[in-house]
C-alpha cells in the first residue's frame, strides 16, 4: 500500500500545514503550478515527489518536471497533467489519448476546483485536488490524501486548509 498526498496550484505558496497533513504519506504528487522551485524543493526534501509543470511554471520547473507523467503505482496506471479537464470535458491535448489509452487514475489541476469523478465510459477515476496556494479565485484551499492498495484506490480524504 502506498499513501499519497496530492496537491496542486500552490502558486509559490506552501502552507506549513501541508507537512502535518502529509506526514504519514509515502509520496507527494503535485499536479502543476508550483510557482517556483522552492516549493518543489521543500516538498522533495520532505517526501519523494512526483510532479508536472503547470501553465505558470517557468523554465526552472519545466526542466525538471514534465508536462505529462504516466506511471504505475502498485497496480494502478496513473496519468498526471496540469490542464486535463474532466469527464465529458477533457482538454483537447489529452482527449484523444485518454479515450484510446485510458489510465485507471487521471489527475490534473489548473481549475482550482476540487473534483473527484468516476468516468464510467473509460473506467477511470478523475481527481483534481483544487488549489493549495493563495493566488486565484478559489475560496477554499484544499489537498487530497488517498491510498493505492494493489489495484484499488482507497481512503480518499479531502482536506481544507485554514484561511485564504
C-alpha positions as CSV (number, residue, x, y, z in Angstrom):
1,X,0.0,0.0,0.0
2,X,1.2,3.5,-0.9
3,X,-0.2,6.5,0.8
4,X,-0.3,9.6,-1.4
5,X,-0.6,13.3,-0.6
6,X,-2.0,15.1,-3.7
7,X,-1.5,18.9,-4.1
8,X,-1.8,21.4,-6.9
9,X,-1.7,25.1,-7.7
10,X,0.5,26.2,-4.9
11,X,1.5,29.3,-6.9
12,X,4.7,29.9,-4.9
13,X,3.0,29.4,-1.5
14,X,3.5,26.3,0.5
15,X,1.4,26.2,3.7
16,X,3.3,24.6,6.6
17,X,0.2,22.6,7.4
18,X,0.9,20.5,4.3
19,X,3.7,18.8,6.2
20,X,1.4,17.9,9.0
21,X,-1.3,16.5,6.7
22,X,1.2,14.6,4.5
23,X,3.3,13.3,7.4
24,X,2.1,9.7,7.1
25,X,2.1,9.8,3.3
26,X,4.7,7.8,1.4
27,X,4.8,10.1,-1.6
28,X,3.6,13.6,-2.6
29,X,2.2,14.2,-6.1
30,X,2.0,17.8,-7.3
31,X,-0.4,18.4,-10.3
32,X,1.3,21.6,-11.5
33,X,1.6,25.4,-11.0
34,X,4.3,25.0,-8.3
35,X,5.0,28.7,-8.9
36,X,8.7,28.4,-8.0
37,X,11.4,25.8,-7.5
38,X,11.5,26.4,-3.7
39,X,8.0,24.8,-3.3
40,X,9.2,21.7,-5.2
41,X,12.4,21.6,-3.3
42,X,10.7,21.9,0.1
43,X,8.3,19.1,-0.8
44,X,11.1,16.9,-2.2
45,X,13.1,17.4,1.0
46,X,10.1,16.1,3.0
47,X,8.9,13.1,0.9
48,X,9.5,11.6,-2.5
49,X,7.9,13.9,-5.0
50,X,6.3,13.3,-8.4
51,X,5.1,16.4,-10.3
52,X,4.2,18.0,-13.6
53,X,4.6,21.6,-14.6
54,X,1.7,23.9,-14.9
55,X,1.0,26.9,-17.2
56,X,2.5,29.4,-14.8
57,X,5.7,27.5,-14.2
58,X,8.9,28.8,-15.7
59,X,11.9,27.0,-17.2
60,X,13.4,26.1,-13.8
61,X,10.4,23.9,-13.1
62,X,9.9,22.7,-16.7
63,X,13.4,21.4,-17.0
64,X,12.8,19.1,-14.0
65,X,9.1,18.2,-14.2
66,X,7.3,17.1,-17.4
67,X,4.0,18.3,-18.9
68,X,2.6,14.7,-18.6
69,X,3.6,12.0,-16.3
70,X,2.4,8.4,-16.8
71,X,3.5,5.8,-14.4
72,X,2.3,2.8,-12.4
73,X,1.8,3.0,-8.6
74,X,1.3,-0.5,-7.3
75,X,-1.0,-1.9,-10.0
76,X,-2.7,1.4,-10.9
77,X,-1.9,3.1,-14.2
78,X,-1.7,6.8,-13.3
79,X,-1.6,9.8,-15.7
80,X,-0.9,13.2,-14.2
81,X,-1.0,16.5,-16.2
82,X,-1.9,20.1,-15.2
83,X,-4.5,21.0,-17.8
84,X,-6.6,17.9,-18.3
85,X,-10.3,18.9,-18.0
86,X,-12.6,16.3,-16.6
87,X,-15.0,13.6,-17.7
88,X,-17.1,14.7,-20.7
89,X,-15.0,17.9,-21.0
90,X,-11.4,16.6,-21.3
91,X,-8.8,19.2,-22.5
92,X,-8.0,19.0,-26.3
93,X,-4.4,18.0,-25.6
94,X,-5.5,14.8,-23.6
95,X,-8.8,14.0,-25.2
96,X,-7.7,11.6,-27.9
97,X,-5.2,9.7,-25.7
98,X,-7.4,9.4,-22.7
99,X,-10.1,7.6,-24.8
100,X,-7.6,5.5,-26.8
101,X,-5.4,4.5,-23.8
102,X,-7.2,5.4,-20.6
103,X,-5.4,5.2,-17.3
104,X,-7.1,3.9,-14.1
105,X,-6.4,7.2,-12.3
106,X,-6.3,10.6,-14.1
107,X,-5.0,13.6,-12.1
108,X,-4.9,17.2,-13.1
109,X,-5.0,20.7,-11.5
110,X,-5.5,24.1,-13.1
111,X,-9.2,24.8,-12.4
112,X,-8.7,25.4,-8.7
113,X,-11.9,23.4,-8.3
114,X,-11.8,20.1,-6.3
115,X,-13.3,17.3,-8.4
116,X,-13.4,13.6,-7.8
117,X,-15.4,11.9,-10.6
118,X,-15.5,8.4,-11.8
119,X,-15.7,8.3,-15.6
120,X,-17.7,5.2,-16.4
121,X,-17.1,5.5,-20.1
122,X,-13.4,4.7,-19.7
123,X,-13.4,3.1,-16.1
124,X,-11.1,5.9,-14.8
125,X,-11.1,7.9,-11.6
126,X,-10.5,11.6,-12.2
127,X,-9.1,13.7,-9.3
128,X,-8.4,17.4,-9.2
129,X,-7.2,18.4,-5.7
130,X,-8.2,22.0,-6.1
131,X,-5.7,24.7,-5.1
132,X,-3.4,24.8,-2.1
133,X,-2.0,28.2,-2.7
134,X,-3.4,31.7,-2.0
135,X,-3.4,33.0,-5.6
136,X,-6.5,32.6,-7.7
137,X,-10.3,32.9,-7.4
138,X,-10.9,29.8,-5.2
139,X,-12.4,30.4,-1.7
140,X,-11.1,27.2,-0.1
141,X,-7.5,25.9,-0.2
142,X,-7.5,22.1,-0.5
143,X,-5.4,19.0,-0.5
144,X,-6.3,15.3,-1.1
145,X,-4.9,12.2,0.6
146,X,-5.6,8.6,-0.6
147,X,-4.0,5.2,-0.7
148,X,-3.3,2.8,-3.6
149,X,-3.5,-0.8,-2.4
150,X,-2.6,-3.2,-5.3
151,X,-5.2,-2.2,-7.9
152,X,-7.5,-0.3,-5.6
153,X,-7.7,3.5,-4.9
154,X,-8.9,3.8,-1.3
155,X,-9.3,6.0,1.7
156,X,-9.7,9.3,-0.2
157,X,-9.9,12.3,2.0
158,X,-10.5,16.0,1.2
159,X,-8.5,18.4,3.4
160,X,-9.4,22.0,3.7
161,X,-6.6,24.3,4.8
162,X,-7.3,27.3,7.0
163,X,-7.5,30.8,5.6
164,X,-7.0,32.2,2.2
